[in-house]
């Protein structure tokens, strides 16, 4: 997707610059990102892996420009809290969300398809629409190996790591798979995507609830939601960030406006840290449980978490609720996973 858009937007020219006289907007770089959009993505949505300086010339840097374009596409993929098609994303990238279905962007879409067909298939940044049948095989045997930066210790505080080691089931699993303190690896599927075992996930949920939400939901409730939102993948799935699928604006709102400050969230990348994602997932559930000043049922909270509180229809929850109960049952039964033999 990124490669095809870069071809259309700039002809793959890193120094390309265009000026729209009507909107008084300058677009820059290989993906034609405006400084205004870059600032919004950085400040409001928390995409800060690359620093956007006051000097707009940094927008010509290919990696920064492509990173921001991917972030923008990811935002478009879930615009207005609805999962969007590839066509919507591409046409909205060109003309804005209001023209995503307008005839003025139709030719751009057709050109995009033509260019895309001529390029090798590439997956970049996870910005494509979530597939109905993910490539992550549910029968794939996990392996505790992968990128060196994908370690528990790099994404977890020393205090939380100590709590993890104190958990008997986690200790047993990590010891069995040969993990060492300071160098605990995540499990990876066959495509090298890091994820948590059910033993690990339950331990994280138990620690979070015990330390921060003693009167909240059972840890198994959080685990079940995680299964539905991210399938336990550390970085999330599709447009959802992290284990619990909490986006950066929601996390910042919970932190700044509602006072959930057990963990600090400064960028969208923070939400790929297990404890931070779980904490803000639990905080959001707590807020939903009293939505509009009324005590809500767990059934309402689950659907509101997955679909947005404004989209809840109890009459239509049976399918979601059945899947949720099925997922929760996995955590209320005896654990059978163990280290590197974990079956996804």
Secondary structure per residue as TSV (DSSP state, phi and psi in degrees):
chain	resnum	aa	ss	phi	psi
A	1	X	-	360.0	-48.7
A	2	X	H	-62.0	-42.0
A	3	X	H	-63.4	-42.9
A	4	X	H	-66.6	-41.3
A	5	X	H	-67.2	-39.1
A	6	X	H	-61.0	-38.5
A	7	X	H	-62.7	-42.6
A	8	X	H	-74.8	-40.3
A	9	X	H	-74.4	-41.2
A	10	X	H	-134.6	-2.3
A	11	X	T	65.1	26.5
A	12	X	T	65.6	29.1
A	13	X	-	-98.4	111.8
A	14	X	T	-60.3	-27.9
A	15	X	T	-98.3	12.6
A	16	X	-	-62.8	139.3
A	17	X	E	-140.4	133.4
A	18	X	E	-130.9	152.4
A	19	X	E	-128.3	126.6
A	20	X	E	-99.2	107.3
A	21	X	T	-64.5	-35.2
A	22	X	T	-66.2	-43.1
A	23	X	T	-97.2	-4.5
A	24	X	T	55.0	46.1
A	25	X	E	-123.9	134.3
A	26	X	E	-101.6	132.9
A	27	X	E	-116.1	140.5
A	28	X	E	-134.1	152.1
A	29	X	T	83.5	-176.5
A	30	X	T	-63.4	-28.6
A	31	X	T	-106.7	3.5
A	32	X	T	55.4	60.6
A	33	X	E	-99.4	135.4
A	34	X	E	-85.1	150.3
A	35	X	H	-57.0	-33.6
A	36	X	H	-64.5	-44.5
A	37	X	H	-65.5	-40.0
A	38	X	H	-60.7	-43.7
A	39	X	H	-64.2	-41.0
A	40	X	H	-65.0	-44.5
A	41	X	H	-62.9	-36.5
A	42	X	H	-76.5	-51.0
A	43	X	H	-78.5	-43.6
A	44	X	T	-89.9	-36.3
A	45	X	S	-103.5	-7.5
A	46	X	-	79.6	20.9
A	47	X	-	-84.0	97.5
A	48	X	-	-128.7	21.5
A	49	X	S	-61.2	-37.6
A	50	X	S	-111.7	136.5
A	51	X	-	-84.0	129.5
A	52	X	-	-98.6	107.2
A	53	X	-	-80.9	170.5
A	54	X	S	-64.8	-28.6
A	55	X	S	-75.3	112.7
A	56	X	G	-65.3	-13.7
A	57	X	G	-63.6	-19.6
A	58	X	G	-65.8	-16.9
A	59	X	G	-66.0	-15.5
A	60	X	G	-80.7	-9.5
A	61	X	-	-71.5	121.2
A	62	X	H	-56.7	-43.2
A	63	X	H	-67.1	-43.2
A	64	X	H	-64.0	-44.0
A	65	X	H	-63.6	-44.4
A	66	X	H	-68.6	-36.2
A	67	X	H	-60.7	-45.9
A	68	X	H	-67.7	-37.1
A	69	X	H	-63.8	-41.9
A	70	X	H	-64.2	-38.9
A	71	X	H	-63.6	-42.0
A	72	X	H	-64.6	-42.4
A	73	X	H	-63.9	-37.3
A	74	X	H	-64.0	-40.1
A	75	X	H	-64.1	-42.6
A	76	X	H	-63.3	-31.6
A	77	X	T	-64.7	-18.1
A	78	X	T	-129.6	33.5
A	79	X	G	-58.9	133.5
A	80	X	G	59.2	30.4
A	81	X	G	59.6	32.7
A	82	X	S	-127.3	135.6
A	83	X	-	-68.6	122.7
A	84	X	-	-104.0	153.3
A	85	X	-	-78.7	165.4
A	86	X	H	-60.5	-38.8
A	87	X	H	-62.5	-43.8
A	88	X	H	-59.7	-46.2
A	89	X	H	-61.2	-45.6
A	90	X	H	-68.0	-45.3
A	91	X	H	-69.0	-34.8
A	92	X	H	-69.6	-33.6
A	93	X	H	-60.3	-39.1
A	94	X	H	-76.1	-48.8
A	95	X	H	-116.8	2.3
A	96	X	-	91.9	161.8
A	97	X	G	-63.4	-29.5
A	98	X	G	-71.8	-19.7
A	99	X	G	-112.0	17.4
A	100	X	T	-66.9	-22.0
A	101	X	T	-118.0	10.3
A	102	X	S	-84.0	149.7
A	103	X	G	-60.9	-22.3
A	104	X	G	-67.6	-19.8
A	105	X	G	-106.3	2.5
A	106	X	H	-66.7	-42.4
A	107	X	H	-63.3	-37.8
A	108	X	H	-60.7	-42.0
A	109	X	H	-62.1	-42.5
A	110	X	H	-65.8	-39.7
A	111	X	H	-65.3	-40.0
A	112	X	H	-58.6	-47.0
A	113	X	H	-60.6	-39.6
A	114	X	H	-65.4	-45.1
A	115	X	H	-66.4	-42.3
A	116	X	H	-60.0	-39.5
A	117	X	H	-65.0	-25.6
A	118	X	H	-87.8	-6.0
A	119	X	S	-103.4	155.6
A	120	X	-	-63.6	150.4
A	121	X	-	-68.9	129.1
A	122	X	-	-137.5	145.3
A	123	X	-	-116.0	120.7
A	124	X	-	-132.2	125.5
A	125	X	T	68.9	1.7
A	126	X	T	65.8	34.4
A	127	X	-	-93.3	-8.7
A	128	X	S	-70.2	159.2
A	129	X	-	-58.1	142.3
A	130	X	-	-61.9	130.9
A	131	X	-	-76.4	149.1
A	132	X	S	-67.6	-33.5
A	133	X	S	-121.8	90.7
A	134	X	-	-57.5	153.7
A	135	X	S	-74.6	-11.0
A	136	X	S	-73.7	101.9
A	137	X	-	-66.2	131.5
A	138	X	T	-73.7	-6.9
A	139	X	T	-107.3	5.2
A	140	X	-	-72.3	134.5
A	141	X	B	-78.6	131.1
A	142	X	-	-78.3	159.2
A	143	X	B	-134.3	139.0
A	144	X	S	-91.8	71.6
A	145	X	-	-157.1	161.4
A	146	X	-	159.3	-163.8
A	147	X	-	-55.4	141.6
A	148	X	T	-63.7	-26.5
A	149	X	T	-82.4	-7.4
A	150	X	-	-91.9	65.7
A	151	X	B	-120.4	153.6
A	152	X	T	-57.9	-41.7
A	153	X	T	-67.9	-26.4
A	154	X	T	-80.9	-14.4
A	155	X	S	-123.1	15.4
A	156	X	S	-142.4	141.8
A	157	X	-	-69.2	155.5
A	158	X	H	-57.2	-37.1
A	159	X	H	-64.0	-45.0
A	160	X	H	-69.6	-34.0
A	161	X	H	-64.4	-37.4
A	162	X	H	-63.1	-40.5
A	163	X	H	-64.2	-37.4
A	164	X	H	-64.0	-44.5
A	165	X	H	-65.1	-27.7
A	166	X	H	-74.3	-20.9
A	167	X	S	-70.9	120.9
A	168	X	H	-57.9	-42.2
A	169	X	H	-69.0	-40.7
A	170	X	H	-65.7	-46.2
A	171	X	H	-56.7	-43.1
A	172	X	H	-63.5	-45.1
A	173	X	H	-65.3	-46.2
A	174	X	H	-66.8	-40.9
A	175	X	H	-63.7	-42.5
A	176	X	H	-62.0	-34.8
A	177	X	T	-91.9	6.8
A	178	X	T	80.9	22.7
A	179	X	-	-75.0	147.1
A	180	X	-	-117.2	146.1
A	181	X	T	-57.3	132.9
A	182	X	T	89.3	-10.9
A	183	X	-	-142.1	43.4
A	184	X	-	-80.7	121.9
A	185	X	B	-89.3	152.5
A	186	X	-	-81.1	154.1
A	187	X	E	-70.3	150.0
A	188	X	E	-130.6	145.4
A	189	X	-	-82.4	-175.1
A	190	X	T	-66.3	-18.2
A	191	X	T	-100.5	15.7
A	192	X	-	70.8	22.4
A	193	X	-	-86.2	124.0
A	194	X	E	-74.5	142.1
A	195	X	E	-148.4	167.9
A	196	X	-	-98.4	141.3
A	197	X	-	-71.6	164.8
A	198	X	H	-65.9	-32.9
A	199	X	H	-62.0	-46.6
A	200	X	H	-64.5	-45.3
A	201	X	H	-61.2	-44.6
A	202	X	H	-63.4	-38.2
A	203	X	H	-63.2	-44.4
A	204	X	H	-59.6	-46.8
A	205	X	H	-62.1	-41.7
A	206	X	H	-64.8	-41.6
A	207	X	H	-65.3	-44.8
A	208	X	H	-62.4	-47.6
A	209	X	H	-67.1	-38.2
A	210	X	H	-68.5	-37.7
A	211	X	H	-84.3	-31.5
A	212	X	H	-124.9	-19.7
A	213	X	-	-139.0	60.4
A	214	X	T	-60.0	-27.5
A	215	X	T	-103.8	17.1
A	216	X	S	-90.2	-159.3
A	217	X	-	-73.6	162.9
A	218	X	-	-65.8	146.9
A	219	X	H	-54.8	-31.4
A	220	X	H	-63.6	-26.9
A	221	X	H	-66.1	-45.0
A	222	X	H	-63.8	-40.4
A	223	X	H	-61.9	-42.3
A	224	X	H	-65.3	-41.8
A	225	X	H	-63.0	-40.5
A	226	X	H	-60.3	-42.4
A	227	X	H	-57.2	-41.3
A	228	X	H	-76.2	-35.3
A	229	X	H	-82.1	-45.9
A	230	X	H	-128.1	-3.0
A	231	X	T	56.3	26.9
A	232	X	T	72.9	11.2
A	233	X	B	-75.4	129.5
A	234	X	T	-55.1	-43.4
A	235	X	T	-91.6	1.7
A	236	X	-	90.3	-179.4
A	237	X	S	-132.2	135.1
A	238	X	T	60.7	-129.7
A	239	X	T	-82.7	-4.7
A	240	X	-	-88.2	130.8
A	241	X	-	-92.7	131.1
A	242	X	T	70.7	-177.1
A	243	X	T	-57.6	-44.0
A	244	X	T	-100.2	2.0
A	245	X	-	69.5	18.6
A	246	X	-	-80.0	127.8
A	247	X	-	-84.7	165.8
A	248	X	H	-62.5	-46.9
A	249	X	H	-57.8	-39.3
A	250	X	H	-66.0	-43.3
A	251	X	H	-62.9	-42.6
A	252	X	H	-65.5	-36.7
A	253	X	H	-65.1	-44.7
A	254	X	H	-62.3	-37.1
A	255	X	H	-73.5	-51.9
A	256	X	H	-80.8	-44.9
A	257	X	T	-92.0	-32.3
A	258	X	S	-104.5	-5.0
A	259	X	-	80.7	19.5
A	260	X	-	-83.9	93.1
A	261	X	-	-119.9	27.5
A	262	X	S	-65.3	-28.8
A	263	X	S	-136.0	148.2
A	264	X	-	-94.5	136.5
A	265	X	-	-123.7	116.3
A	266	X	-	-113.9	-15.1
A	267	X	S	-154.2	165.2
A	268	X	G	-63.1	-27.5
A	269	X	G	-65.9	-27.3
A	270	X	G	-60.5	-27.8
A	271	X	G	-77.4	-1.7
A	272	X	G	-94.1	7.1
A	273	X	S	-93.0	127.4
A	274	X	H	-52.2	-48.3
A	275	X	H	-71.0	-35.9
A	276	X	H	-67.8	-44.9
A	277	X	H	-62.8	-44.0
A	278	X	H	-64.7	-40.3
A	279	X	H	-61.9	-48.7
A	280	X	H	-74.3	-25.1
A	281	X	H	-64.9	-43.8
A	282	X	H	-66.2	-38.5
A	283	X	H	-63.8	-42.0
A	284	X	H	-65.3	-40.2
A	285	X	H	-61.9	-40.4
A	286	X	H	-61.6	-42.4
A	287	X	H	-64.9	-42.8
A	288	X	H	-63.3	-30.4
A	289	X	T	-66.0	-17.7
A	290	X	T	-123.3	33.8
A	291	X	G	-57.2	128.2
A	292	X	G	55.9	33.6
A	293	X	G	76.5	10.1
A	294	X	S	-116.7	140.1
A	295	X	-	-70.6	125.2
A	296	X	-	-107.4	151.4
A	297	X	-	-74.8	160.5
A	298	X	H	-61.6	-35.3
A	299	X	H	-61.3	-42.1
A	300	X	H	-63.5	-46.9
A	301	X	H	-60.9	-42.4
A	302	X	H	-62.7	-48.4
A	303	X	H	-66.6	-39.3
A	304	X	H	-63.4	-37.8
A	305	X	H	-64.2	-41.2
A	306	X	H	-82.4	-30.8
A	307	X	H	-121.4	-8.8
A	308	X	-	97.9	135.9
A	309	X	G	-61.3	-28.0
A	310	X	G	-74.9	-11.7
A	311	X	G	-106.6	9.2
A	312	X	-	-71.4	131.8
A	313	X	-	-139.9	100.0
A	314	X	G	-57.2	-30.3
A	315	X	G	-65.3	-20.8
A	316	X	G	-112.0	18.8
A	317	X	-	-89.8	-9.0
A	318	X	H	-53.7	-44.4
A	319	X	H	-65.2	-49.4
A	320	X	H	-61.3	-44.0
A	321	X	H	-65.6	-40.3
A	322	X	H	-61.5	-42.5
A	323	X	H	-65.5	-38.9
A	324	X	H	-64.0	-46.6
A	325	X	H	-63.9	-37.8
A	326	X	H	-62.1	-43.5
A	327	X	H	-65.3	-41.3
A	328	X	H	-66.9	-33.6
A	329	X	H	-61.7	-28.5
A	330	X	H	-63.9	-26.2
A	331	X	H	-96.1	-8.5
A	332	X	H	-101.9	-0.7
A	333	X	S	-101.0	162.7
A	334	X	-	-55.9	137.4
A	335	X	-	-74.2	134.8
A	336	X	-	-119.3	1.2
A	337	X	-	-80.2	155.7
A	338	X	-	-159.4	110.0
A	339	X	G	47.3	-130.6
A	340	X	G	-73.0	-2.6
A	341	X	G	-98.3	11.0
A	342	X	-	-58.2	133.5
A	343	X	B	-102.6	124.4
A	344	X	-	-67.1	360.0
